[in-house]
Amino acid sequence: MKHWVSEWHLKNIILVTLIGIITGLIFWIMDPIYTAVTAVLTPLGLAPFAGSILLGFWTMAGPLALLVVRIPGSGLLAELLGSVVEMLLGGIWGASTLISGLIQGVSSELGFAVTGYKNYGWLSVTLTSITTTVITFGYQLIRQDYAGFSAGLIVALFLVGLVSVFLFSGVLSLLIARMLERAHLLEK
């Protein structure tokens, strides 16, 4: 534990804070997009897919922070800060955004924890996409009462969410982290 705490230098705290603020703005921008996508899908009877399609945007703070800062806990902190920013800007889910941020932060940490926080490539991105989708979907299953849906619809919602999380939270975060490394803005 002492080693983990000693890794938190001011530059790491500032970087995680910036990631949290920037992704919080993205989360907030996604709120009206979510509303618009829901409005388009509702007449088709597909409204629940709006959240699954866009899920990857709301879960990107954790993996991005972990890929950039590479310190256990940075993903949780970035997701929480992002959810605070979204909530304070008037996000559509209000204070419940903090619960989502906590759940998404913990689930993103789990993907990297499986490798002992030693892999910051495709393996961790894939693992964190799986853990984030499973845990976040489990929360949505309860919170949004997906239990009333048919098994086929539940599976489809999960798979769409998994693809969204992998593409936006996983692949996009990895590409951003690698671009920052190539620009020599990050230490290896």
NUGU-910856 format. One line per field, with one value per residue (C-alpha): residue number from 1; x, z, y. Coordinates in Angstrom, 2 decimals. Each point is the difference from the previous one (the first is absolute). Layout:
BEGIN
num	[NUM/...] .
xx	[X/...] .
zz	[Z/...] .
yy	[Y/...] .
REM end
This chain:
BEGIN
num	[1/2/3/4/5/6/7/8/9/10/11/12/13/14/15/16/17/18/19/20/21/22/23/24/25/26/27/28/29/30/31/32/33/34/35/36/37/38/39/40/41/42/43/44/45/46/47/48/49/50/51/52/53/54/55/56/57/58/59/60/61/62/63/64/65/66/67/68/69/70/71/72/73/74/75/76/77/78/79/80/81/82/83/84/85/86/87/88/89/90/91/92/93/94/95/96/97/98/99/100/101/102/103/104/105/106/107/108/109/110/111/112/113/114/115/116/117/118/119/120/121/122/123/124/125/126/127/128/129/130/131/132/133/134/135/136/137/138/139/140/141/142/143/144/145/146/147/148/149/150/151/152/153/154/155/156/157/158/159/160/161/162/163/164/165/166/167/168/169/170/171/172/173/174/175/176/177/178/179/180/181/182/183/184/185/186/187/188] .
xx	[0.00/2.82/1.53/-3.36/-0.43/3.56/-0.76/-2.53/1.98/-1.52/0.29/-1.98/-2.71/-0.23/-0.13/-2.76/-1.90/0.27/-1.16/-2.93/-0.99/0.33/-1.87/-2.61/-0.62/-0.29/-2.45/-2.09/0.07/-1.17/-3.15/-1.92/1.40/-1.41/-3.36/0.04/0.98/-2.74/-2.53/1.02/-0.08/-3.25/-2.43/1.87/-0.42/3.77/0.37/2.02/2.75/0.84/1.85/1.77/1.11/1.51/1.24/3.63/0.12/-1.08/2.57/3.11/1.42/1.18/1.88/1.44/1.36/1.42/1.66/1.49/0.88/0.49/-0.68/-2.63/-2.96/0.44/-2.86/-2.38/1.01/-0.38/-3.46/-1.15/1.32/-1.63/-3.33/0.30/0.63/-2.95/-2.27/1.11/-0.59/-3.60/0.22/-3.37/0.48/0.80/1.74/-0.47/2.82/2.37/-1.12/0.58/3.44/0.93/-1.20/1.69/3.22/0.21/-0.85/2.69/2.57/-0.86/1.06/3.48/0.16/-0.33/3.48/1.32/0.09/2.94/-1.58/-1.07/-0.77/-2.68/-0.32/-0.91/-2.22/-1.90/-0.22/-1.14/-2.61/-1.38/0.01/-1.47/-2.77/-0.91/-0.11/-1.61/-2.56/-0.79/-0.66/-2.21/-1.85/-1.12/-0.29/-1.89/-1.94/1.31/-1.30/-3.37/1.59/0.25/3.22/0.84/-0.34/2.14/2.75/-0.19/0.25/3.02/1.78/-0.63/1.31/3.09/0.81/-0.54/2.22/2.71/0.04/-0.30/1.25/2.59/1.30/-0.48/1.63/2.95/0.43/-0.09/2.58/2.28/-0.32/0.99/3.01/1.09/-0.24/2.32/-2.58/0.10/2.72/0.21] .
zz	[0.00/0.84/-3.49/-1.66/1.90/-0.77/-3.75/0.27/-0.87/-0.70/-3.78/0.27/2.07/-2.49/-2.97/1.53/0.92/-3.57/-1.38/2.43/-0.96/-3.76/0.04/2.31/-2.70/-2.53/2.30/0.26/-3.78/-0.44/2.08/-2.74/-2.59/2.09/0.10/-3.79/-0.67/2.38/-1.83/-3.35/1.29/2.02/-2.95/-1.11/3.45/0.52/2.60/2.45/-2.61/0.30/3.27/-1.32/-3.21/1.90/3.11/-1.11/0.15/3.66/0.99/-1.67/2.89/1.98/-2.72/-1.39/3.41/0.61/-3.43/0.45/3.71/0.63/3.72/1.72/1.01/-2.77/-1.99/2.93/0.81/-3.62/-0.35/3.27/-0.98/-3.41/1.59/2.39/-2.94/-1.94/3.03/0.81/-3.60/0.30/-1.40/-0.57/2.66/2.84/3.09/-1.12/-2.44/2.96/0.54/-3.68/0.20/2.98/-1.66/-3.30/1.74/2.03/-3.02/-2.14/2.76/0.09/-3.61/0.74/3.41/-1.69/-1.48/3.24/-1.61/-2.10/-3.48/-1.68/-3.47/-1.79/2.71/2.71/-2.38/-0.84/3.64/1.21/-2.78/1.19/3.72/-0.63/-2.20/2.31/3.17/-1.57/-1.79/3.26/1.62/-2.92/0.14/3.52/-0.25/-3.29/0.63/-3.02/1.68/-1.67/-3.45/-2.03/0.26/-3.62/0.58/3.14/-1.87/-2.90/2.40/1.68/-3.30/-1.34/3.29/-0.17/-3.53/1.04/3.07/-1.95/-2.82/1.95/3.49/-1.14/-3.50/0.00/3.43/-1.09/-3.19/1.98/2.50/-2.81/-1.79/3.20/0.36/-3.62/0.56/3.00/2.34/2.29/1.75/-0.81] .
yy	[0.00/2.40/-0.48/0.72/3.26/1.12/-0.19/2.83/3.10/3.39/-0.50/-3.27/1.65/2.87/-2.40/-2.14/3.16/1.31/-3.35/0.06/3.55/-0.54/-3.31/1.55/2.59/-2.83/-1.82/3.18/0.53/-3.60/0.64/1.87/-2.41/-2.86/1.79/0.47/-3.63/-1.15/2.19/-1.51/-3.59/0.24/-0.20/-3.12/-1.57/0.07/2.78/-2.16/-0.27/3.71/-0.57/-3.09/1.71/2.95/-1.84/0.06/3.79/0.03/-2.62/1.40/2.06/-3.03/-1.86/3.23/1.02/-3.47/-0.09/3.47/0.14/-3.75/0.17/-2.17/2.13/2.58/-1.52/0.15/3.56/1.17/-1.59/1.55/3.43/-0.33/-0.88/2.97/2.35/-1.45/0.33/3.57/1.07/-1.21/-3.52/-1.66/-2.67/2.38/-1.36/-3.61/0.77/-0.37/-3.60/-0.74/1.62/-2.12/-3.22/0.82/1.00/-3.20/-2.14/1.64/-0.57/-3.72/-0.53/1.34/-1.71/-3.41/0.57/1.47/3.45/-1.20/-0.02/3.21/-1.32/-1.95/-2.66/2.51/1.97/-3.19/-1.09/3.42/0.12/-3.32/0.85/3.44/-1.35/-2.89/2.10/3.07/-2.15/-1.80/3.37/1.08/-3.32/0.86/3.81/0.09/-3.22/-1.89/-3.16/0.65/-0.27/-3.19/-2.00/0.79/3.74/-0.18/-1.86/2.48/2.97/-1.58/-0.71/3.51/1.42/-2.22/1.19/3.62/-0.32/-1.82/2.57/3.25/-0.80/-2.53/0.62/3.79/0.34/-2.15/2.04/3.27/-1.32/-1.16/3.34/1.79/-2.34/0.54/3.74/-0.48/1.52/-3.04/-1.91/-3.70] .
REM end
